[in-house]
Amino acid sequence: MKVGAVTLLLWLALSDASAQETPLQQTPHVGYDNGFYMRSQEGAHELKIGGLFIVRGRAYSGDAAERVNEVDLPLSRLELSGKLDKRFLFLFEPRFGVSSSSLDEAWVGYELAPDWTLRAGRLKVPYSQDEWQPRRWRDTIQKSLFNSFGVGDDNGVGTYFGSRWTPWQGGVAVVGGSGSSELDDGKELAARVVHRPWLETGGLFEGLHLGASATFVNGEQDLSERELTNEAAVPYATYSADARLDGLRTRAGLEFGWMYARHELHGEWTMARADLETDAQADTANVTGYTVTYSHMLSQHKKSFFGFTKDSPLATEPGFGAWQLVAHWSRIELDEGFQGSGVLTADSDPGTVQSFDLGVNWWSSAHSVLRMHAIHTLYEQPVTYAGDELSDEQALLVSWQLHF
C-alpha cells in the first residue's frame, strides 16, 4: 500500500514537472543574425525578418532634358524568409514604391541536401556576379551598363547550390525569359557556376573566384518603347514602337574576383546576341559588355565575399566606421545589328558607351553605408534623347542605405 502511494505521488510529480516543461520547450529563440529571427527550440522552424532601404540623390551637369536633380527612394523592401519542418523554405521580398508595389523575389523551396535547394516562384535568375550580388553589399550605387540587357528576377523554377562558405556555388533555372515581364512565347534557360579553388587555404589567393554563366531562349518578346540606361540611372536610348525579339536570344559571361586584405578586384565579360526586328526590317544584333571594379578599404577592415568578415568588425564609435575607395569602369559595344534591325529610334544608337565611376563609401556601421560617387559617361556617337544631343555627361550620385 505504501509502495503504491509513493508510486502514485512520484507519477503525479513527474506529470506536473512534464506539464511545466512543455511550455518552456516550445518557447522559441529570438535574436538577430543578419535579420531578426524567431526560431523553434529544436531549430526545425524559423521566421526571419529583414529590410533594405535606400535614399538616393542625383545631380547632373548641363541642361539636358530628363536630367532632373532630385532625391528619390529607389528601393524600399522588406525581406521575410524562413523554414518549416527543417527542409521547406520560403522567401518573400515585397518592394514598396510611392505609387505602386512589386515583388523582387517570392518563392517556396525544398532543401534537397545541405546547400542544395529546389525553388519555384519569382527567382533571382542565375547570371553573372553583377546581377547576383546582394544589393546591400555592392560597392557601386548602380549596376553596370550591361544591366539594360541583363536578366534580373523572373518567374520560374530552379535548383541552386552552394553558399558563401562553399567552394562551389551556382544554379540552373527555367524562367519566363525577360526579367521585368514574361515572354509572349517561350521560356528561358539560365545557368551560372562559380568556383573558389582556395577558399579555406589562407594566403594570397584565398579570396579568388572564377565563374561562367549563360542563358538561352527561342521566343518572342515585345520591346516597344523600352529604354537603355547609363550608370547614372537615366536613359539615353529608346526602342522603337514596333521593336521586338523574334527568334533566338543568347547571353554568355565570364567573371573573376579577388579579395585580399583590404583590396578587392572584380571583372566581367558578357555578351548578348538576339534576333531583333521591326515591321519593316530584321537583323541579328550583338552587344558586348566589360566591367572592372577595384575597391580599397582606407581603414583597417577586411571584406569577404558578402560584406565584412567577423574577425574584423566595424568600430562602434560614432563618426568612425569603415572608409572605402571605389574605382569602376564599364563599357558596352552595340554592333550594326541594332541599326540593321531598326529597333532603336532615330539618332539613339551610341555605338559604344563607356562609364567611369570614382567614389567613396562610408560604412558607419555594419548596417548603414553612405555612398558618394562621381560618374562620367561617354557616347562614341552622339545620341539624341528628348530633343537634346548628348556626347558625354557627368553626374554626382549620393545614396544612404540602411539594411537589417
N, C-alpha and C positions, 0 to 999 in steps of 0.2 A: 504493500500500500504506500509506504514511504517512498519506495523507488518510483512507483507510478506518479506520485505527486511531484517529486523532483523532476522527473522527465517532462511532465506537463509544464512545470514552471520554466524549465530550460527551453522548451519548444516555443512557449509564449514570448520569452525574452528574445530569442533569435528571430522570431517572426516580427516582433516590434522593431528590432535593430535593422532587419532587412527592409522593412517598410520605410524606416527613416533614411536608409542609404539610397533607396531608389531615386528620390528627387535629386540628391547630390550627384548621382551618377549621370543624370540626364542634364545637369547644368552645363551649358556649352562654354567653351573657351572664347573669350572676347579679347581682341587686341588689334595690333597694327603690324602688317608685313607687306609693304608695297600696296597698301589699301587696308581699310578697316575690315576686319573679318569676325565672323561668328562661326565657330566650329564645334561639332559634337565631341564628346569626351573621347570616343574611340577613333575619331578622325574620318568616319565614313561619310559625313555630311558637312558641307561648308557653304557659306554665303560670304562673298567679298564685295565691298563697295568702294569704288574709286571714282576719280573725276579728273578732267583736264580742261582748263580754261585759259584762253589766250586773248589778250587785248593787243591790238596792233595799230601803230601809227605809220602813215606813209606820206612822204613829201617828195615831189618831183620837180626837176628843173625844166624851165621853158614853159610855154603856154599851149602845149599840145592838147587837143580835145580828149576828153575822157580821162585825163590825168589829174584827178582832183585830190588835193591834200586833205587827208581825213584820218579819223580814228575810228576803227571798226572792231567787231568781235568775230574773227574768222572761225573760231572754234569754241563751243561750249558744250561739253559732253559728260554724261555720266557713264560709268563702267560697272555693270553688275555681272558678276561671274560666280561660279561655284560648282559643286558636285553633289550627287546623290548616290547613296549605296556604293561609294568609292569610285565607280567607273563611269557613271553617267555624268556628263559635263554640259555646261551651258555658258554662253557669253551673250550679253545684251548691251549694246552701246548706242543709246539714242543721242542724236545731235540736235541741239535746240538753237533756232535762229529767231531773228526779230519777227519775221512774218511767216515762217514755216519751220517744220521739224523734219528730220530724216533719220535714217539708220546708217551707221558706219559698218558695224558688224552685228549679226544676230544669228547665232547658230546653236544647235544642240549636237552633242558628240558622245562618243563612247571610247574609253581607253582600252585599246586592243592589247597593249603591253606598256610598261613604263616608257615614257617619252615617245609614244606612238598612238595617235588618235585618229578616229574617223569622225568627220564633221559634215553637217548638212545645214543649209540655210544661207545667210549672207556672209560670205567669207572674204578674208584678205587673200587676194589671189597671189600664189607663189611666183613672184617675178622680181628679181633684182633687189639689191640692198637699198637703193634709193626709194623703192616702193615699200619694202618690207619693214624698214627700221621704224620703231615706235616714234611717234611724233614728239614725245616728251624728252627723248634723248638726242634729237637732231642738233647738229652744230650750226646749220644754216636755218634761216627763217622759212624759206620756201624750198620746194623740191627743185630738181634740175630742169633745164629747158626741155628735156625729153618727156617730161611729165605730161605734156599735151598729147603724147602718143602712148601713154602708159596704160595700165590695166586697172589699178585701184581696187575697190571692193565690188563683189558681184555675187549673184545668187547661183548656188550650185551645190556640189558635193565634192569632198576631197579627203585625202589622208595626209597627215602631217607627222613628221618625225623629228626627234632631237630637241634640244633646248640650248640655252646659252652656256650650259655646263657640259655639253657633249661635243665630241669632235666632229660628228656628222649632224647636219640639220637640213631640212627642206620639206618638200611636199609635192603632191600631184593633185590637180583639181580639174573638174569639168564644170564650167560656169556659162552664164548667159552670153558672155563674149564681148562686152563693151565697157564695163565698169559702172558708168552712170545710168545706163539703160540697157534693156535687153536687145539682142539682135532681132531683126524682123524674121530671120530664118537662119538656124544653125546654132551650134554650141561650140565653145572654145575650150581646147585642152591646154593647160598650163602646167609647167613643172620647173622646179628650182632645187638645186643641191649645193650645199656649202660644206667645205672640209677645212678643219683646223688641225693640221697634222701634228703640231707640237703644243697643244692646248695646255697640258699639265706638266710639261717638261721643265719649265722655267727658262730663263735666259732670253737672248735677243729675239728669237723667233716664236716665243710662246703666243704672242698676240697676232700671228699671221693667219689669214683665212683666204681661201680661194673658192670661187663659185661660178656656176653657169646656170642659165635659165632659158626657157623658150616657151612660146605659145603658138598655137596653130588653129585656124578656123577656115572653113569654106562656107560662106554665108552671105547674107545681105544686111545692110545697116544704113539708115538714113543719117547723113552727116550735115544736113542743111542748117546753115547759119551758126554752126559751132565755131568756136574761136581758138586760136593758138595764143598762149600767154607766155610772157617772159618771166624772169625770176623776181621781178618787182611786182608780180601778181596783177599785171594789166595786159589786155590783149593787144596784138599788133597785126593780126591777120584773121580773116573770116572766111569760112567755107561758103560757097555759092548756094543759092536757094534750092538747086536741084542736085547737089553733090551727094554721092552715096558710094558705099562699098558694095561691090557686086562680084563675088568670087573669092579668091584666096587672100588671106592675110596671115603673115607670119611675123614673129618677133624672135630675136635671139640676143643673148647678152653674156658677157664675161665680166667678172669683177674680182678685185683683190682688196684686201685690207690689212693693215699692220698697225699694231699698238705696242709701244714700248715706253715704259716710264711715263713721262709727260707728253709724249709725241703720239700722234695718230695720223695715218695716211690712208686715204681710200680713193680708189679709181674704178671707173666702169667704162666699158664699150658696149653699145647696144645698137641694134638695127631693127627697123620695121620695113616690111615690104607688103604692098597692098594693091589689089586691082580696084582702081577708082574710076568713076565715070560721072558724066552729066547727061542730060538729054541729047546733047549734040556730039559728044566725043568721049573717048575712053582711053586709058593708058595704065601701065603699071608704075607706081610711084615708090621710091625708096627714100628713107630718111635714116641718117646715121648720127648717133649721139656719143659724145665723150664727156666725161666729168672727172675732175680730180679735186679732192679736198684735203687740206692739211690743217691740223689744229695743234696748238701747243699750250699746255697749262702753264700760265705765268706764275701760279702759286704752287705750293708743294702738295699737289694732289695727283692721283693716278686714275685714268679712265680704264674701264673694262668694256666688253662688248655691249653691255647695257648699263650705261651710267658709270658711277664711281664705285670703285671696289670698297669692300667693307673694311679692309685693313688700312685705308687712308680716308677716314670720314671727313666731311666738311666741318670747318670750325663753326662753333655755335655762337661765337661772339657777333653781335650785330655790326654790320658795316665791313666785315671781312669776307667771309665766304671764299669762293674759288674764282679765279680770273682766267679766261681762255681767249687766245688769239686765233682767229679762223681766216684762212685764205682759200677761196673756192673759184674754180674755173669750169665753165660748162660751154659746150658747143654742139650745135646740130647743123646738119647739111641736108638740104632738100634738093633732090635731083630734078631733071627735066620732066619727070612724070607728072609732077604737080601742075606744070604749065600744059603739058600734053593732054591731061585729062580735064583741064579747065575747072577743077574743084575749088580753087581759090579765087576770090573775087579779084577784079582788075587791080593791078598795082599793089597787090598784097603778098607777092611771093618774094621773100627776102634772100633766097638762095642759101646763104649761111648766116646763122645768128650766133654770136658769142656773148657770154656774160662773165664779168669779173666782179667778185664779191670779196670785200675785206671787212671784217667785223670783230667786235669784242663781245664776249659773253660773260656776264657776272652771275655766278651761282651763289646767291645769298644764303641758300640752304639746299639741302638735297631735294627740296620740293618746289623751289622757286628759282627762275632764271630770267634775267633781263638781257635780251639780245639787241645789239646796236650794229647795223650793217649798212655800208655804202655799196651800191650796185651800179655798174656801168655796163650798158648793153650796146652792142654794135650790130648793125644790119649791113650785110655785104651789098645788097641792092636796096636803095631807099624804098620804104613801104608807105602807102597812104592809108591811114586809118582815121575814120570820122572826119575826113576832109583835110587832114594835116599830113605832110610828108615827114617821115622820120628816117634818119640815117644812123643816129645814135641818141641815147638818152641816159640820164642819171637819176638815181632815186636814193633816198635815205629811208630805211625801214627800221623801226624800233618795235619790239614786242616784249610784253611781260607775260610769262607763263607761270601758272600755278597748277601743280598736279599732286594728287594724293592717292 
